[in-house]
Amino acid sequence: MEVEELVKKVKLVDLKKAAKERNIKLGRCPTKLSIAKKLPKEVLEELASKSD
């Protein structure tokens, strides 16, 4: 699946939490897509499957 498709299934709060756990700097005004691109694909797929 594409990153854009996975992002639609995940909440912003969950993305921010996953990024914080991995010490990823988000910068100012991060969007769901910008956070998702910084996360490993496996993590993103796991979050998308949990939200289904």
N, C-alpha and C positions, 0 to 999 in steps of 0.2 A: 504494500500500500504506500501511497505517496504521503509525505509529511503533512501536506495540506489537508488530506482526508482524515488523517489521524487526529490532527489538531481540533477538528470540528467536534470530535467525540469527547474531548477532555476539557475540564474546567480550568480556568486560569489559576485558581487557588492551588489546584493539584500540581500544575506545572511549576508554579513558584516554589512550592514545598519541595518538589523533586530537585529543582535547581539548587535550593538552599542546602539540602542534604549532601550535595556533591560539590559544594563550595564554588558554584559557578556565579560569576559576577553578571548581574543583569543590566546594570547601567540605569539611565533614566528612562522612564516611560516604556517599559518592555511590553511588547505585544505577545499574544499567544504564539504566533508564528516565529517571532525572534527567539523566544525562550526554547521552543521546540527544536529549532535548528541547532541550538547549543547542546541539547541533551543527546545522549546516545540513542540510537534508533530502538534498541531493545527496551529501554526504559519507556519511551514514548508508546511503543506497542503494548507494553504491560499496562500503562495507565489507560489506554484506549479500551483494552479488554475489560478492565475493572469497571469502567463507566457504562458498559453496555447493559 
